[in-house]
Amino acid sequence: MNRFQRLLQKGLEALLASLLLALLLLAPPAALFLLAPPAAQAQLHSDNNSPPVVRSIESLRDLDYQSWQLVAYREGPPGGPLILRIVGYPGKVRLDHPTALRVKSGRQHWDLEDVTLANPQLLGDGRAAAAEFDLAPLLADLKQDRPLRLALNGVFVELPVPPFVVEEWRSLAKAKA
């Protein structure tokens, strides 16, 4: 690379850095939108024959790059039990019950109770690709929307959960159905 090309490259790098800085200084809301994930919104779901359900659905990858669907939901009015359903791909994973879900955040940790066998739909599902856990102990202790790390013995070692998902889970407790 000759001297002219190096100068041109440095000039372009300086120009890009200046543009990024201008974006951050002159348009903070736009810059935040570009740098932060969009706020998650809980969904209201209801069938004619069942009570209304508020839920949060996210697909996340564990450290082995396997995809998992996490569904946090509450049936009925605010104050009802909050459940976290973890779903793997049928045929790829078989979840044994009961198996506690280990949740870590910093120095804190929780072992969430496996309540899968209390759900008649999952009890009769031969694929065994889903598990449900009681979220109440975790959400009662959390005072901030912190990142979490989930571990399910024999299934995945670590599944990172970002703070915006935790925020949505915490909002389900008060959401109107």
N, C-alpha and C positions, 0 to 999 in steps of 0.2 A: 504494500500500500504506500503510495507516495504521499508527500507532505500535503498536497492540495486535498486529497481524499480524506486524510485524517482531520484536517481543518473543517471540511464540509460535514463530516460525521459528527464532530463535536458541536458544530453550529446547529445541526438538526436536533441533537440531544438536548441542547440548551433551549431551543425553541419549544420542544415537546414539554419539557419541565416547566417552562414559563406558562404555557397554555393550561397545564394541569393546575398550577398554582392559581392562575386567574380564575379558573372554574371554581376552585375551592373557596377563594376569597370573595368573589363577586356574586356567586349564586349558591349560597349554602343549601337551600332546600333541594335544588337540582343535584348538587354534589352528593348530598346525603342519600337521595334516591338511587343514585348510581352505585354508591358504596355499600348500602345496607339492603338486606332482603326486604321485600314488601311485607307489610304486616299481615299476619295470618288471620283469617276470620273463621270462627266456628260456624258450622252449618246446622240448620234446623231440618230434621227429617221426621216424617210422620206417615204412617200407613193408616187406613181407615179403622183397622181392627186393633191397633196398638197405641200405647201412649206416645206422645211426642218425644223425640230424642234430639239432644244437641250433641254434636260430635266434631272432632278435629281429626282429619286424616292426613298423614304425612308418609312419604316413602323415604327411607333413610338407608344408608349402606354401613355395614359393620367394617371393622378394620381388615377383614378378608375380602372386602368389596362385594359381599353378598347383599342383595336388596331385601328389605323388610318393610312391611306396611305397619304403621303404628296408628291405631284408632283409639282415641280417648273419647269416652262418651258417658252421658248421663241420661237416664230415662226419667220422665216426669218433671215435677217442679224443682226449683233450686233447693239445694240442701240434700238431694238424693245421693246415693252412692256413685262415685266416679270410678269407672273401669277403664283399664288400658288393655286393649287387645293387640297382640303381636302376631302377625301373620307372615309365614314364609311361603315359598312356592310349593304347592302340593306335589308329592313325589320326590322332591329334593330334600325335604326335611321332615322328620317325625318328632313331635314334641311329646315327651312323657309327662304325666301328671301324677301327683302334684310336684312341681319344681318351683322354688322361690326365685323371684327376679331380684338380683342384686343391683342396687342403684348407688352410684357414688357421685359426690359433688365435693371437691376439695377433700377435707378430712372427714366429712360426714358420709355415712352410708346407711342404707335401709335395705331390708329384705322384705319385698312385697309378697303378700300371700297369693298363691295360685288359686283362683276361684273358677277355673275353667269348668270343672265338673258340676258347678252349680248352674251352668247355662245348658238347658236341654238341647238347644240347637248344636252346640259344640260337642256335647256328650254323645250324640248320635252320629257325629261326622267321622266316618272311618278314615278320612285322610290325615287327621291329627296334625294339621299344619298350622294350627292357631292355639294360642294360650291367652288367658285373661288374668289380670292382676288387679287387686284393690289399690287404687291410687291415693286413698284417703291419708294413710300415714305419711306419705311423701309430701303431699300438698299441704298438710297441716303444719309441717316443719319448715317448709320453704317460705322465706320472707322476701326473696328476690328471684328474678328470672335468671337463674344461673345455668350454665351448661351442665349436662348430666352425662354419665357414662353407664350404660346398662350392660349387665352380664347375665347370661342364662346358661347355667351349667350344662355342658355337653352339646350346646347349640351354637352360641357365639361368645367370644371372650370379651369383646368390647364393641358396643354400638353407641357412638356419640350422638347426643341429642342437643341441638343448638338452643340458645336462650329464647329465641322467638317461638319455638315450639312449646317450651315450658310456660311461657307467658300465655299462650293459647289454652293450655291445659288448665292453668290456674283460673282463667276467665270462665271456663265451663261451669265451675261451681255456682256462679252467680247468674249465668246466662238464662234468659227466659225461654222456656220451651213453647 
